[in-house]
Amino acid sequence: MRKKMVAGNWKMHGNLAENEQLLNAIIPSLSELRANVQFAVCVPFPYLSSVQNLLQHTNIALGAQNVSQFDKGAYTGEVSVAMLNDFGCSYVIVGHSERRMLYGESNALVADKYIAAQHGKLIPILCVGETLEQREAGITEQVIQEQLRAVTEKAGVDSLSKAVIAYEPVWAIGTGKTASPQQAQDIHASIRQGIAIQSADVADELTILYGGSVKANNASELFAMPDIDGGLIGGASLIADEFIAISRALNN
Ligand code: PEP
């Protein structure tokens, strides 16, 4: 059975006190939910240690938001997979559209980060998605297939059995505009079909999250779609009641 997941992407938000307050509000409610849903929070690097402590003996996994493609060396400002391992990370987001667009991360670089993560036994949450311009030009599926192909050509399709994909239309991230459940379902289905051409088993088991302005009030209808296995949650993951309600919506 496909694993379901709700992951929070805190982006560059929070501080020691706020993080503790947020997690102390979330942890008890999520602990009551069923075990077949994986919960995770992907936090800024400086808070990995304190959040690792707060998450001990909970059902919430720890993730990071970025990682270097290199093992070690003279790469000022970068953080390696081994360093994330040191703080008990299980997940790392790779290829978030903010990194692709603001920091020029190419498909090839994202593939290298994905491979590095898996070498270090981290589960990459591989983000794919189109801009508004690309959607309007009718090339959404082409863009996403290229983003995926860059990874499967380098890492092999079987690598996806130890990865999570997040479909995040760029026009829906942080904008309050959500893809309609049907729009999201169509892309999730096409992602799964594209992978099924290479391996039906991998496609069948692959967890594909939707991300882009998921909130408590739209989560249930998105999660009801057959190919949507959960959500990658930005803004709403910083509000305890929202994150709890979204998690409950998947758990139903
Ligand atoms: C994200 O950036 O991963 C995201 C989904 O953000 P938001 O939920 O705020 O649109």
Residues whose N, C-alpha, C, O or C-beta is under 5 A from the ligand:
A	BS01	PEP	N9 A172 I173 G174 T175 G211 G212 S213 V214 L232 I233 G234 G235 A236
